[in-house]
Amino acid sequence: MKQRREQTVIEHLEELRKRLIIIFITFVFTIAIGFWYAPKLLNILKQQPSAQGVDWNLFSYTDGILIYLKCAFILALLFTLPIALLQIWLFVKPGLTEHEAKGTIFFVPVSFLLFLIGLGFSYFILFPLMLDFLSSINTSIGATETYGINQYFTLLFNLTIPIGVVFELPVVILFLTNLGIVTPTKLRKMRKVAYFILIVVGVSISPPDFISDFLIIIPLLLLFELSILVSSWSIKRQRAKEMSKEVVNNG
């Protein structure tokens, strides 16, 4: 029995190693593509409305290559994410029943979709507002605006990536609900604490003005309320399945 347990642990470690290798190879392959596509992506971003009138100056010899690397990394992360999610699901799949496996596979595309929605919201809505606000502050103090490409993209990436991750909240709550870690009742009881945390997060990643705070905090609160609804739906669905099984067994 002990030998069988050790063998099972070794098999799990081999399976984990296999999944990690696939994720690593995917990342290396996509970052190579990112290096090739980075200049084209940078030119596309430069033509967007939020970049109009902004001169991307270089204040260091390394600024260009650093942005080049960051852009390639972001592209690799974007294309590796769905593969990584799929590999995680394949790793836990043997421990799931056939019904559970079919019910959890949708986590992969939904998680990736929510991440893309978060990126789109932050880039097309919040980021231009942030630039306008910061530019108006600089103009009001009589400063000459001379922006560097490194500062521009650092601000962009620091805003879009965290918001993309925060938009994963409903899927995370649903996953934890399926594991029995959280329930709709627990989520409702911690609503005040959750609101406070989300408001702090929203204020931290948004410009220091009321409009930007409002635009980021409201979606975060709505995401939390959506998470409660999703958790409730999952619980009701599980109970309905249990009742149907009891009826079949008693019949």
Rosetta blueprint (number, residue, H / E / L):
1 M L
2 K H
3 Q H
4 R H
5 R H
6 E H
7 Q H
8 T H
9 V H
10 I H
11 E H
12 H H
13 L H
14 E H
15 E H
16 L H
17 R H
18 K H
19 R H
20 L H
21 I H
22 I H
23 I H
24 F H
25 I H
26 T H
27 F H
28 V H
29 F H
30 T H
31 I H
32 A H
33 I H
34 G H
35 F H
36 W H
37 Y H
38 A H
39 P H
40 K H
41 L H
42 L H
43 N H
44 I H
45 L H
46 K H
47 Q L
48 Q L
49 P H
50 S H
51 A H
52 Q L
53 G L
54 V L
55 D L
56 W L
57 N E
58 L L
59 F L
60 S L
61 Y L
62 T L
63 D H
64 G H
65 I H
66 L H
67 I H
68 Y H
69 L H
70 K H
71 C H
72 A H
73 F H
74 I H
75 L H
76 A H
77 L H
78 L H
79 F H
80 T H
81 L H
82 P H
83 I H
84 A H
85 L H
86 L H
87 Q H
88 I H
89 W H
90 L H
91 F H
92 V H
93 K H
94 P H
95 G H
96 L L
97 T L
98 E H
99 H H
100 E H
101 A H
102 K H
103 G H
104 T H
105 I L
106 F L
107 F H
108 V H
109 P H
110 V H
111 S H
112 F H
113 L H
114 L H
115 F H
116 L H
117 I H
118 G H
119 L H
120 G H
121 F H
122 S H
123 Y H
124 F H
125 I H
126 L H
127 F H
128 P H
129 L H
130 M H
131 L H
132 D H
133 F H
134 L H
135 S H
136 S H
137 I H
138 N H
139 T H
140 S H
141 I L
142 G L
143 A L
144 T L
145 E L
146 T L
147 Y L
148 G E
149 I H
150 N H
151 Q H
152 Y H
153 F H
154 T H
155 L H
156 L H
157 F H
158 N H
159 L H
160 T H
161 I H
162 P H
163 I H
164 G H
165 V H
166 V H
167 F L
168 E L
169 L H
170 P H
171 V H
172 V H
173 I H
174 L H
175 F H
176 L H
177 T H
178 N H
179 L L
180 G L
181 I L
182 V L
183 T L
184 P H
185 T H
186 K H
187 L H
188 R H
189 K H
190 M L
191 R H
192 K H
193 V H
194 A H
195 Y H
196 F H
197 I H
198 L H
199 I H
200 V H
201 V H
202 G H
203 V H
204 S H
205 I H
206 S L
207 P L
208 P L
209 D L
210 F H
211 I H
212 S H
213 D H
214 F H
215 L H
216 I H
217 I H
218 I H
219 P H
220 L H
221 L H
222 L H
223 L H
224 F H
225 E H
226 L H
227 S H
228 I H
229 L H
230 V H
231 S H
232 S H
233 W H
234 S H
235 I H
236 K H
237 R H
238 Q H
239 R H
240 A H
241 K H
242 E H
243 M H
244 S H
245 K H
246 E H
247 V H
248 V H
249 N H
250 N H
251 G L
